[in-house]
Amino acid sequence: MTPAIRALREMRIAFTPHLYTYEERGGAEASARLLGLELHSVIKTLIMEDEAKTPLVVLMHGDRNVSTKELARQMGRRSITPCKPEVARRHSGYLVGGTSPFGLRRDMPILMERSIAEVPKIFVNGGKRGFLVGLDPQELLRALDPQLVSVAIEKPSA
């Protein structure tokens, strides 16, 4: 049982488990493809940091990227950058590719792309690679009380 599952149960959040074969560097695209989900409903949990190395969590649609410049502007920070994998693990307690917004090792501000709340059912990492949990985004809002932001940008075509 992952820390995320423990946290979901403690908060009495209904969820559905979804296991898939993890693909190294496959990201949200691989999990959506393997589980037959819309990429827009698969939510990435990203560990980032500001110019003072203060960590924060950003929740973003799988089919979008984060405008770190716009995120920094909305937060009143000089800059926001993704953490290196080993730093992200130290902050979150999770391996990159298995990071959940639930059951984090330390308290960090959680920011969520505003439009995630409009998706009927979202799929976030369940705390290990190859494992998503499906839940109502309103439950995530209730449990984590994230700051809502509008920082999504289109992913460049491959």
Secondary structure, 3 states (H helix, E strand, C coil): CCHHHHHHHHCCCCCEEEECCCCCCCHHHHHHHHHCCCHHHEEEEEEEEECCCCEEEEEEECCEEECHHHHHHHHCCCCEEECCHHHHHHHHCCCCCCCCCCCCCCCCCEEEEHHHHHCCCEEEEEEECCEEEEECHHHHHHHHCCEEECCEEECCCC
